[in-house]
């Protein structure tokens, strides 16, 4: 099997900040309540004329600038998102044109908050098969555009952002050490946005343009299932948890990350998350958290990182990686 190495990363978040104190003026809530229940202090909000494709392009340009990378020879682009600019054409087709990538496959991937990890797994299989040599994977969302800012149970959670990685064929090094995938469609009604159908599992859904979430049921499912799924990933990878340097769970809510770490007996200080400043950015939370770890000098080449995404579906995906990026040649712009 051919090796696949993650060589570079780039991220982007919109300029506009929405703080907890600003939310106090919009719905019946307060900063203390939000922080205690979520760990979130602020989130970024895209402009009215700024869409998921724009965030993707900015994240890829950040990657190019930091690592002095060219992407015109990329032979596959994968974008994980639940908030594409359009049902079709795909976000990837828009990116391909804007970045002048002439000969590439273009694939949007829908796996909600597990999307970025599914994107990594898909890219790995493409490269390991020998059919592709250079793949861009992006997790990006503009969730603010489908958030109901009169619903305090959801509007305090979500924000916008993007994270991109470049994965290249490598005969000597392989970033990918193990994976675990799964889905529990019996809970599909707990997180949704209606579309052509407004019924799932025989249950009538609230027919709205906005995201709807039953946070209590999602919490129960995650705390009951994700720790065991992580154990299964480690068992398949023949790896012990104490050999993992960093855990990067989906940054849905700090109150979800805490019980995951507790059930695994894994130190919370070795969990990386992006929710404090950016909120829940769905498919973008994991690459944002990884990049924050790099920017803060925590994550280094040679470290073993375990990512685990979970979300609407209820779909979930884990990936065990060894970090071996190329040398960064330019300082990243501040997020």
C-alpha positions in Angstrom: 0.0 0.0 0.0 1.3 3.4 -1.0 2.0 5.9 1.9 -0.1 9.1 2.2 1.3 12.0 4.2 -0.4 15.2 5.4 2.1 17.8 4.3 0.4 21.1 5.0 -2.5 22.8 6.7 -4.3 26.1 6.4 -7.3 27.7 8.1 -9.6 30.6 7.9 -12.3 32.2 10.0 -14.4 35.3 9.1 -13.5 38.6 10.6 -16.8 39.3 12.4 -17.0 38.1 16.0 -20.3 37.4 17.8 -19.6 37.4 21.5 -21.7 36.0 24.3 -22.4 39.5 25.5 -23.8 40.4 22.1 -26.0 37.3 22.2 -27.4 38.6 25.5 -29.0 41.5 23.4 -30.5 39.0 21.0 -32.0 36.2 23.1 -32.7 35.4 26.7 -29.3 34.2 27.8 -26.1 35.5 29.4 -22.4 35.0 29.2 -22.1 33.0 32.4 -24.9 30.6 31.3 -23.3 30.0 27.9 -19.7 29.5 29.2 -20.9 27.1 32.0 -22.9 25.0 29.6 -20.7 25.1 26.5 -17.3 26.6 27.1 -17.9 28.9 24.2 -17.0 32.6 24.5 -17.4 33.8 20.9 -17.9 32.6 17.4 -17.1 34.0 13.9 -19.9 35.0 11.5 -19.6 35.2 7.7 -20.6 38.3 5.8 -23.9 38.2 3.9 -21.9 37.9 0.6 -19.4 35.4 2.0 -20.1 31.7 1.5 -18.6 28.3 2.2 -16.6 28.3 -1.1 -15.0 31.7 -0.1 -13.9 30.2 3.3 -12.5 27.2 1.6 -10.4 29.2 -0.9 -9.1 31.4 1.9 -8.1 28.3 4.0 -6.3 26.8 1.0 -4.5 30.1 0.3 -3.4 30.2 3.9 -2.0 26.6 3.4 -0.2 27.7 0.2 1.3 30.8 1.8 2.5 29.0 5.0 4.1 26.0 3.3 5.0 27.5 -0.1 2.8 25.0 -1.8 1.3 24.9 -5.3 -2.1 23.3 -5.8 -2.5 23.6 -9.6 -1.4 19.9 -9.8 -3.9 18.6 -7.2 -5.7 15.6 -8.7 -8.7 15.5 -6.3 -10.5 18.1 -4.1 -12.7 16.9 -1.3 -14.9 19.4 0.6 -16.8 18.3 3.7 -19.7 20.6 4.4 -23.3 20.7 5.4 -23.7 24.3 4.2 -22.7 24.3 0.5 -23.3 27.5 -1.5 -25.8 25.6 -3.6 -27.4 22.2 -3.6 -25.5 22.0 -6.9 -23.0 22.9 -8.4 -20.6 21.6 -5.8 -18.4 23.7 -3.6 -15.4 21.8 -5.0 -16.2 22.8 -8.6 -16.2 26.5 -7.6 -12.9 26.0 -5.8 -11.4 24.3 -8.8 -12.2 27.2 -11.0 -11.1 29.9 -8.6 -7.8 28.3 -7.9 -7.2 27.4 -11.6 -6.7 23.7 -11.0 -7.1 22.3 -14.4 -7.1 18.5 -14.1 -8.8 17.4 -10.9 -11.7 15.4 -9.5 -14.2 17.5 -7.5 -16.2 15.9 -4.7 -18.5 17.4 -2.0 -18.9 15.1 1.0 -21.8 15.2 3.4 -21.1 13.7 6.8 -22.0 16.6 9.0 -19.6 17.1 11.9 -17.7 13.9 11.0 -17.1 15.2 7.5 -13.5 16.3 7.8 -12.4 12.9 9.2 -14.4 11.1 6.4 -12.6 13.4 3.9 -9.2 12.3 5.3 -10.2 8.6 5.1 -11.4 9.1 1.5 -8.2 10.9 0.5 -6.1 8.2 2.1 -7.9 5.4 0.2 -7.5 7.3 -3.1 -3.7 7.8 -2.6 -3.1 4.3 -1.1 -4.7 2.8 -4.1 -2.2 4.5 -6.4 -5.0 6.2 -8.4 -4.2 9.7 -7.0 -1.1 11.5 -5.8 -2.2 14.9 -4.4 -5.5 15.5 -2.7 -6.9 18.6 -1.0 -9.3 18.0 1.9 -11.3 20.9 3.3 -13.8 21.0 6.2 -15.8 24.2 6.0 -19.1 25.6 7.2 -21.2 28.8 7.2 -23.6 27.6 9.9 -24.6 31.1 10.8 -26.7 31.1 7.6 -28.9 28.3 8.8 -29.0 29.2 12.5 -32.2 30.5 14.1 -31.1 33.5 16.2 -34.4 33.4 18.1 -33.6 29.9 19.4 -31.2 30.2 22.4 -30.7 26.4 22.5 -28.8 26.5 19.1 -27.8 30.1 18.3 -25.2 30.2 21.2 -23.4 27.2 19.7 -22.7 27.7 16.0 -20.1 29.6 14.0 -18.3 29.7 10.7 -14.8 28.6 9.6 -12.7 26.4 7.4 -9.7 24.2 7.6 -7.7 22.6 4.7 -5.0 20.0 4.5 -2.9 18.8 1.6 -2.3 15.0 1.4 0.5 13.7 -0.9 1.8 10.3 -2.0 4.9 9.5 0.0 7.0 6.3 -0.4 8.8 6.8 2.9 6.3 8.2 5.4 2.6 7.6 6.1 0.5 9.8 8.3 -2.4 7.3 8.5 -2.3 4.7 11.4 -5.9 3.6 11.8 -9.5 4.5 11.5 -13.0 3.7 12.6 -16.3 4.6 10.9 -19.9 4.2 11.8 -23.5 5.5 11.7 -26.6 5.1 13.8 -29.5 6.3 11.5 -32.1 5.4 14.2 -31.1 8.8 15.7 -31.3 10.8 12.5 -34.2 12.9 13.8 -32.1 14.4 16.6 -30.1 16.8 14.3 -31.5 17.9 11.0 -32.4 20.5 8.4 -35.4 19.7 6.3 -35.1 19.4 2.6 -37.2 17.6 -0.1 -38.6 15.5 2.8 -39.8 16.6 6.2 -40.1 13.1 7.7 -37.4 10.7 9.0 -37.8 7.4 10.8 -41.6 8.0 10.5 -41.3 11.2 12.6 -42.6 14.5 11.3 -39.9 17.2 11.5 -40.2 20.9 12.1 -40.3 22.2 8.6 -37.9 25.1 8.7 -35.0 26.6 6.8 -32.9 26.4 10.0 -30.8 23.7 11.7 -32.8 21.9 14.4 -31.1 19.9 17.2 -32.2 17.9 20.2 -29.1 18.6 22.3 -30.0 16.3 25.2 -30.4 13.2 22.9 -27.2 14.0 21.1 -25.4 14.3 24.4 -26.7 11.0 25.6 -25.7 9.2 22.3 -22.2 10.8 22.2 -21.3 10.0 25.8 -22.6 6.5 25.5 -21.0 5.6 22.2 -17.9 7.7 21.3 -15.6 6.5 24.1 -16.2 2.9 23.1 -15.7 3.7 19.4 -12.4 5.3 20.2 -11.4 2.1 22.1 -12.3 0.1 19.0 -10.2 2.3 16.8 -7.2 1.8 19.1 -7.7 -1.9 19.3 -7.9 -2.2 15.5 -4.7 0.0 15.2 -2.9 -2.1 17.9 -2.3 1.1 19.8 -2.7 2.0 23.5 -4.4 5.2 24.5 -1.3 6.3 26.5 0.6 6.2 23.2 -1.7 9.0 21.9 -0.3 12.5 22.3 -3.4 14.5 21.5 -7.1 13.7 21.3 -9.1 16.0 18.9 -12.8 15.3 19.3 -15.3 17.3 17.4 -15.7 20.7 19.2 -19.4 20.5 19.6 -19.4 21.6 23.3 -16.9 21.4 26.1 -19.4 19.6 28.2 -19.3 16.8 25.7 -15.5 16.6 25.5 -15.2 16.4 29.3 -17.2 13.2 29.8 -15.5 11.6 26.7 -12.1 12.2 28.3 -13.4 11.1 31.7 -14.7 7.8 30.4 -11.5 7.1 28.6 -9.4 8.2 31.6 -7.6 10.6 29.2 -6.2 13.9 30.5 -8.5 16.8 29.4 -5.4 19.0 29.0 -4.3 16.7 26.2 -7.5 17.3 24.3 -7.5 20.0 21.6 -10.6 21.9 20.7 -11.5 25.1 18.8 -14.8 26.0 20.3 -13.7 28.6 22.8 -13.2 31.3 20.2 -15.0 29.8 17.2 -17.9 27.8 18.6 -19.2 24.7 16.9 -18.1 24.9 13.2 -19.2 21.4 12.4 -16.8 19.9 9.7 -14.3 22.7 10.4 -13.8 22.1 14.2 -11.2 19.4 13.9 -8.8 21.0 11.4 -9.2 24.3 13.3 -8.3 22.6 16.6 -5.3 20.9 15.0 -4.0 24.1 13.6 -4.5 25.9 16.9 -2.4 23.2 18.5 0.3 23.8 15.9 0.2 27.6 16.2 0.5 27.3 20.0 3.5 25.0 19.8 1.7 22.0 21.3 1.5 19.7 18.4 4.9 18.7 16.8 6.1 16.4 14.1 6.2 12.8 15.4 3.2 13.3 17.7 0.3 10.8 17.4 -3.1 12.5 17.1 -6.5 10.8 17.4 -9.3 12.7 15.8 -13.0 11.7 16.3 -15.9 13.4 14.6 -19.6 12.8 15.3 -22.8 14.5 14.3 -26.1 14.5 12.4 -26.9 11.1 11.0 -25.9 10.0 13.6 -22.6 9.5 11.7 -19.2 9.2 13.3 -15.6 8.7 12.2 -12.2 8.4 13.9 -8.7 8.7 12.4 -5.4 8.0 14.1 -2.5 10.0 12.6 1.2 10.6 13.0 2.0 14.3 12.4 4.7 14.8 9.8 4.1 18.1 8.1 6.5 19.8 5.8 8.5 22.7 7.3 6.4 25.8 7.6 8.3 28.6 5.7 6.0 31.6 6.4 4.2 32.7 9.6 0.5 32.2 9.4 -1.8 35.2 9.7 -3.6 35.5 13.0 -7.0 33.9 13.3 
